[in-house]
Amino acid sequence: LGPPIAQQKEMKTMVRLGEDVKIQCPISGNPTPIIEWKKGGETIDYTFIRIRTKGRQLRIKKSQETDTGVFICKGVNGFGNVEVRVDLIVIGKLETILFIPRILSDMYTATYFL
């Protein structure tokens, strides 16, 4: 028995524009904590259309550029609470075209003409 425990304090997640994304909040504890998700100080609840929470999971359907930002998941039980910061980056089609060749060129030291 004790306050919730965060397996990590910060997470970074990348998703391509238009794709669905699922993020697991890395908080556990005994008693099982209640998980709350926030973005920009606003609690994510049933009023959000594309963003849903279910237990420790946050699900975003058809990600948009406006989804990029900092999400906070907070675990609360009778012994205390803990927060984890989740940075979500939505990569648009243009960024994907520009990023991939650079990553490949770093890996293979090949030259790309963009």
WOTANOR-V794765 format. One record per residue. RES is the residue in three letters. D_FIRST is the distance of its C-alpha to the first C-alpha in Angstrom with 1 decimal. Layout:
BEGIN
res = [RES | RES]
d_first = [D_FIRST | D_FIRST]
END
This chain:
BEGIN
res = [LEU | GLY | PRO | PRO | ILE | ALA | GLN | GLN | LYS | GLU | MET | LYS | THR | MET | VAL | ARG | LEU | GLY | GLU | ASP | VAL | LYS | ILE | GLN | CYS | PRO | ILE | SER | GLY | ASN | PRO | THR | PRO | ILE | ILE | GLU | TRP | LYS | LYS | GLY | GLY | GLU | THR | ILE | ASP | TYR | THR | PHE | ILE | ARG | ILE | ARG | THR | LYS | GLY | ARG | GLN | LEU | ARG | ILE | LYS | LYS | SER | GLN | GLU | THR | ASP | THR | GLY | VAL | PHE | ILE | CYS | LYS | GLY | VAL | ASN | GLY | PHE | GLY | ASN | VAL | GLU | VAL | ARG | VAL | ASP | LEU | ILE | VAL | ILE | GLY | LYS | LEU | GLU | THR | ILE | LEU | PHE | ILE | PRO | ARG | ILE | LEU | SER | ASP | MET | TYR | THR | ALA | THR | TYR | PHE | LEU]
d_first = [0.0 | 3.8 | 7.3 | 9.2 | 11.0 | 14.8 | 16.5 | 19.6 | 20.7 | 24.1 | 25.7 | 29.4 | 30.9 | 34.6 | 36.3 | 40.0 | 41.5 | 41.5 | 38.9 | 35.6 | 32.4 | 28.8 | 26.0 | 22.4 | 19.8 | 17.8 | 14.4 | 11.4 | 7.7 | 5.0 | 6.3 | 9.5 | 11.2 | 14.7 | 17.2 | 20.3 | 23.3 | 26.0 | 29.3 | 31.4 | 29.2 | 29.8 | 27.1 | 28.0 | 28.4 | 30.9 | 33.8 | 33.6 | 36.1 | 35.5 | 31.9 | 29.2 | 25.5 | 23.6 | 19.9 | 19.3 | 23.0 | 25.8 | 29.3 | 32.6 | 35.8 | 39.0 | 37.8 | 40.1 | 40.8 | 39.3 | 35.8 | 35.9 | 33.6 | 30.1 | 27.3 | 23.9 | 20.8 | 18.0 | 14.4 | 13.0 | 10.0 | 9.6 | 8.0 | 10.9 | 13.1 | 14.9 | 18.3 | 20.3 | 24.2 | 26.1 | 29.9 | 31.9 | 35.6 | 38.0 | 41.0 | 44.3 | 47.1 | 49.1 | 46.2 | 45.7 | 49.4 | 49.3 | 46.0 | 46.6 | 50.0 | 48.6 | 45.7 | 48.1 | 50.6 | 48.1 | 47.2 | 50.9 | 52.7 | 54.9 | 56.7 | 56.2 | 58.6 | 56.9]
END
